Amino acid sequence: MAIDPQFHENREQVGEENGVSVWGPVDEPEELGIRGTHVAVDFDLCIADGACLEDCPVDVFEWVDTPGHPESEKKAEPTHEAQCIDCMLCVDVCPVDAIDVDAGRTA
């Protein structure tokens, strides 16, 4: 299963963390929702392999701890999504399709 590219229409924004929008549902630690808007990461799919952090030419992502999550206990958060240049490298390298980038969605 991949991130829902229409999450901003299908989910409710339930808050903000580290300056990044959080889209629910959220029921920590098992269900963490989607983080970001322009650059969105489905925290419930993310396995923290680090490919997006390594390949992003403008350092959009930062590691955040997510203790107790069944997929991984850290996630790549799009903390600097305003820096995104829409190159789509992160989308291309994510092995679990947990990232979606859409310039039409603004943070």
N, C-alpha and C positions, 0 to 999 in steps of 0.2 A: 504494500500500500504506500502511496506517495502523499506528500502534503497536498491539501486541498487548495488549488489556486484561487478559489472563490471564498476562502476562509473569512475574509473581511465582510462578506455578505451573509455567510452561513453561521458565523459565530459572533458572540458578543465580546466587546472589549471589557475586560474585568479589572483592569488596573494597569499599573506601570511599575517596572522594576529596573533600576539602573538607567533610567531615562528611556527605556524600551517598552513599547506597548505589549500587554499580555492579553491574549485572546483565549477565552475559556472554551470548554470547561476546565477548571483546575481543581484537583483534589490531591494535594501533596501527601506523600511523595510519589505516588504511583502515576498520577495524571497531572501533567505540567502545562498543557496547552501549547499555543504557538506564540513565539516571541518575535517582535518586529512587525513592520508594516510594508515598507518599500522592499526591504530584505527580510524575509520571514523564515524562521526555523521552527519546524515542528519538534518541540522538545520531547514528545513521546515517541518519535521515530529516531531521533539523533542517537548514534552509537559512539560518538566522540572519537572518531578515527583521526581527526585533525586535518584532513585533506583541504577543507575550506580555509582553515587558518594558514596553511602552508602556501596555497595557491593564490589567495586574494592579494592583488597588487597594491591595494590601498588600506589594508589592515582593518577591514570592517568588523572582524570577529574577535572576541575575547573569551577565554575559558571562564565558566562560572560553575561552582559546585552545586550538585543536585543529589545530595546523599539520599540513598534509599530508592532511587528510581530503578526500575527493573532493566532498562536498556543500558544505562551507564550512569556513573555518579558524577559526571561533569558533562557540560554541554557547551556548544559553540554559540554564544550569544551575539547577535548583530548590534553590538553596543555602539558602533560608529556607522550606522547604516546611512547617515547623511553623506558620508564620503563615497558611497557606492558609485561606480562609473558604469554600471550595467554591462559589464563584460561577460557575465554569466559563467565564469570559471567555477565558482562555488557550486552552481547548479549542476554543471557538467561532471564535477569530480565527486559529488556526494554519492556514496555507494547505496544509500537507502532512500534517496529522493526526498530528503527531509527539508530541502531549501527551495524557496521560490522567490524570484526577483521580478518585480513589475514596476517600472517607472511611473505607471499610472496611479499606483498607490503611494501616497506620501505619508511620511511619519508625522 
